[in-house]
Amino acid sequence: MGKYVPSTSEEQQEMLKAVGVSSFDELYTVVPSGMKVDRLAIPEGKSELEVSGIVRAMAAKNKVYSSIFRGAGAYNHYIPSIVKSITENIMKYAENPLILVVSNPADITTMAVLETSGLPANRVIGSGTSLDTARLRYNLSSRLHVNVEDIKAYITGEHGDSQVAVLSSATVGGFPLEEYARQVGITLDKEELAEHTKNGGAEIIGLKGATFYGVAMAVSTIVETIMKDDSAILPVAHMLDESFGKWAGVAVSLPCRVGWEGIEAAFKIPMNEEEEAAMNRSVELLKDFWAQVKEQ
């Protein structure tokens, strides 16, 4: 195992700050369960991008909401300028393009691309919680012993630690989730389910250093939906308009009807009071992230 140590003391402090600790020794207290770390030990050959992903996972585990653009090593300092440059070149050569944003932090990057491009909000789509939703449905499927295709449930909000598992309106084969579970005699621990879904990415990063196939599956589904003009309902992110009230002005994931022209419609999924309060917090967190990015 090799050790990734930022090249300057300033970079080291940026990294530690992102995780919410003051020294490398304290990293032990925030490392996700099962990840063996010796002063941020990283296998030889890992890139800075993969390292920053691990640090972000640790920061999320510790509930530290410092701006992703400001932490996790020097790599992230270049993200805003990279996004701006790529977007400007897309607009230079493409007429009225439809842009699908996948790079993390996906929600913030979606807003950056939208601002730079000047495109209508429906033509800048973030992959958002599409992968998180797939994980939620798989986890429900395994616990309820039912085909994943029969489950309709969504993760909304940030593609990150403040995501919201909307289980109050989830269905299984057309039955409300609670009713299906009652009839088959299964008691669901909803809090554990939501936490397991949320930490799925961090668990995978801890085991193999990065996520690949799940992201590819989610993105290919979005692309196929657009190319086939399927008008399918997908949990993706885009800048919400004033019809969404306090959620307006931020790129956040909700179920959206997606087709050839991009996002055709966005829907406010029914939520209970607890879920709506969590959604409000997620939106405010993203607004705070975005404000910090714009200050740079």
Secondary structure, DSSP 8 states (H G I E B T S, - for coil): -EE---SSHHHHHHHHHHHT-SSGGGGGGTS-TT---SSSEE-TT--HHHHHHHHHHHHHHTT----GGGSSSGGGGGHHHHHHHHHHHHHHH-SS--EEE-SSSHHHHHHHHHHHH---GGGEEE-TTHHHHHHHHHHHHHHHTS-GGGEEEEEEB-SSTT-EEEEEEEEETTEEHHHHHHHHT----HHHHHHHHHTHHHHHHHHHSS--HHHHHHHHHHHHHHHTT--EEEEEEEE--GGGGGGTTSEEEEEEEEETTEEEEE------HHHHHHHHHHHHHHHHHHHHHHH-
